[in-house]
Amino acid sequence: MHIAPFDNQNQPIVDMDDATVPLNYFNIVKLTKDQSFDYQVPGYETCIVPATGSLDIEVEGMRFSALGNRGADVWDGEPEGVYIPSGAKATITCVSDTTETFIAGAKYEKILTPFAVLKDDIDLVQYGSDDTKTHRKIKHILGQKQHGKVGRLLVSELFTVGAGGWSGFPSHKHDTNRLPDETRHDETYNFRFRPDHGSGLQMLQRVDNEPGDAYHIVDGSTICIDHGYHPCAALPGYEMYYFTILGGLTQRSLVQYFQPTHAYQIETIPGIKDMVAKFK
């Protein structure tokens, strides 16, 4: 499902028990200097990630100061974040001139401990190649490094390397719990383009070798993926970024099932096996 950009007025774009991706939660919060925002999501663990600007964050008697170091856009610096336990009340306060903040969540009942992920804690993986039109970089905010500290939530930022090209290929899905071959993970994306008048395409093929759906994605588009194979692409001449939320049904580690028609290309794309191993 495609949600076109709109002024959400700091209200959830993907709320609790969403009809399409019930395991996910997503909000974008925009503040100006000294403004604060409180939130609490019962039954969901969350992660606060400043897209731009800096925040002070308070949760469960803990304070994290001046989180976020990016300026003009998501390409301007490295991401940082704070993990918020399930159902905890969090307060974010803008300490820069303005902030735009992503709040990512996954359904999870157990209450864990808050912690910060600073820029030096980010787990970086780069894979693909210009020749295969699949060159991209992934910055894991809640990834393999944080595995023992988080319940079911995976949070990453994905960038095309260069202008144009494909991401999420070979096509894969993760909509059915059938270990060891696949896990059920709902997934939500928010896209950005540089320059911001760029755009791209999100495919969603429900059945191998049968026609699927395609969505025109623009700067600020949100995509909710419930089931099916889902590669995406940026138009030539434009860089693409997408903020990625994965919430597992029964476990945190993601097991992707590659589309049978294209699975052989796992062997042709450099570094893809290392990429798969990081979603844990």
N, C-alpha and C positions, 0 to 999 in steps of 0.2 A: 504494500500500500504506500502511495506517495502522499505526503502532507506538504503542500506548497508553503513557501515562507509566508509568515503572517506575524503581526504583533501579538504575541501571546500574553503580554502584560504580566510577565513573571508567573504565569500559571502553567501547570504541567502540559507539555505537548503530548506526552504518553503518560497517562495517569495509572494509578494502581488498577490491577485487574483489567487492563486494556483488552478489548475484544480480539485484536490481532496478535499482540505480543504480551500476554499476561505476565510473563516472567520478567519484563523490563519496566523501567521507569525512566522518564527523561524530561528535564526542564531546562530552559534557558532563562537566566536571570540577568537583567541589565540594571546597573546602578550608577549613580554619580557619587562624587566624593562625599564621604561621611554618611551616606545612606546605608541602611541595614535591611536584611531580609532574613526572616525566620522560617524554617520548614521542619517538618517531621513526617516520616512516611512509615506508618505501622506495617510491619511484616516485610520491609525491604531494606537491605543494606545499600548504602549509596556512596558515591565518590564525587567530591567537589573539585572541578578542574577549571581554573580561570582560562578562558579562551584568549582574552586580552585583559591587561590591567592587573592590579594587585588587590588582595583581600586579607583581612584579619578574620580568622575563623575560630569560633568557640563551640565546644561540644563536650558534654559530660565533665565540666570543670576543667577542661584542658583548653589551652589557647595556642593557636598557630598563627604567627605574625608574618605579614607581608608575603603571603603565598602568591606566586605568579610573577613572572618577569618579562612577559611579552608586551610589545608596544602596539604597532598598527594592526597586526593581524596574526593568524596562527603560524605564519612562516617566520615571525619576528621573535625568535628565541625558543627556548625549550619548555615543554610543559611541566607543570607541577600539580600536585593534588593532595587531598586529605580524605582518608577513608572514614566514613561515618557508620557506626554500628546500626543494626536493624532497629527501627523505631525511635532512634535517638533524636532529640531536638538539637538542631544546629543553627547558629547565627553567623551570617557572613556580613562583613562590613567593608565597603569600598574604601581603600586608602590611596588610590590613584585618582586622577581626574574622572575617569569612567572605568567601568568593567563590564565585560560580558562573560558570564559564567555558565559552564555546562554542569548539570547535576545528573549523574548516571546512577541507575539503580537496578538491582536484581532481587527477586523474591527470595527471602531467607529469614528464618525465624530466630536462629541462635544469635545471642548478643556477644560480639567480640570487642576488641579494644581499638579505639581511634589511633591513627598514626598518619604522619605526613610522608609524602613521596616527593622528594626534592629533585632538582634537575639531574643531580649526579646519581640518583637512584633509578633513572629511566633505563629500561632494557631495550636496546636498539638492535634491530635486525634489518638487513637490506638484502633483497633478492631480485631475481629476474635479470633481464638484459635488454639493452636497446634493440638487439637483433630480433628478439621474440616479442617486442612491444609490451613487455610485462615488468618493466623496471620500477620497483617501488621500495619505499622505506617505511618501516613500522616502528613507532615509539610506544612501548608498553608502559602504561602508567600503573595499572594493576595487572601484572603478568606473572611470569614464572618466578621472579624474585620474591614476590609477595604471597606465594602459594599457601603457606601455612598460616597466614594472618587474615585471610579473606574467605568467605563462605562459598558463594556461587558466582561472584561478579568478576568479569574480565573487562578492562577498559583500555583502549588503545587509540592512537592517532595514526592514520595511514596517509602517506603522501605518494603521489606519482613522482618519479624521478625524471625530470625533463618535462617537456610539454606534450600532452597527448599520451595515449596508450591505454592498456587494459589493466584492470586490477581484479583480484578474486578469480583468477584463471590459473589452471584448469577449473572449470565450473565445479562447485561442490555444494552440498547441502548438509544440514544438521538439524533435522526436524523430527527424528524418530529415535527413541531410546532402544537400541539393539546392540549393546556392547558384545564383542569388542569392535564392531564395525562402525558404529555411529552413536552420537549422543544427541539428545534434544536440548538445543540451545536457541532460545529466541534471540533475535538480533535487531538492533536499531542503529541507523546511521544519521549523521547530520553532515551535509556537504558544504564545502567552500571552494571557490575557484579564484585563481590569480592569473590575469586581471579578473575582477569580480563580475564582469559581464560574460565570462566563459560559462560553459555548460557541458553536460555529458548525458550519458545513457545508463540507466539501471535495468538490466534484464532480470526476469524471473521466469524460469522454465520449470513448470511443475513436473513434467514427465520427460524422461530421456527420449530424444528424437521426435518429440511432438512440439508444435508451435506453442510459445509461451506469451508472456506479457512484457512490455517495455515501457519505461517511464522516463520522461524528459526531466532531468535533474538540473537545478540551477543553484546559484549561491544562496545557501540557507535552506535548501530542501531537506526534509526528513523522510527516510525510508524505513518502514517496518516490515521485517521479513518473518513470516510465519512458517512457510514451507516452500521448498523448491530450490533449484540451482540458481545462483545469483551473482554472476560476474557484472562488472560495471566498467565504463570507459569514459575518458575525457576527450573532448574535441581536440584536434591538432592545434597547437599554439597556446594551449592553456594548461596550467598546473592545477591538479585536483587534490583536495584534502578531504578526509572524512573521519569524524569522531565516531568511534565504534563501541557499542555496548553489547555485551553478550551475557545472558543469564541462563545458567544451567538448571534443568529440572531436578536431577538427582546428584550431579557432581559438578565441580568447577572445571576440570580439564575438558577441553573441547576435542571431540573426535569427528573429523570431517569425513564425509563420504563423497569421493570424487565421482563425477558423472561418468558412467562407463564409456561413453563414446569418446570422451576427451582425456580419460585418465592416463593414457600412455604418455601424454605430454608432461607428466610429472618428471619424467626422465630427461626432458629437453630444456627445462627451465632452471637455470642455475640457482641453487640455494633454497629451493622451495621446501625441501625436507627439513631444513633448519627452521624455516618459518613455521611450519606445522608444529614443530616441537615446542615452540615458545608459548602456545596458547594452552597453558596449564595452570 
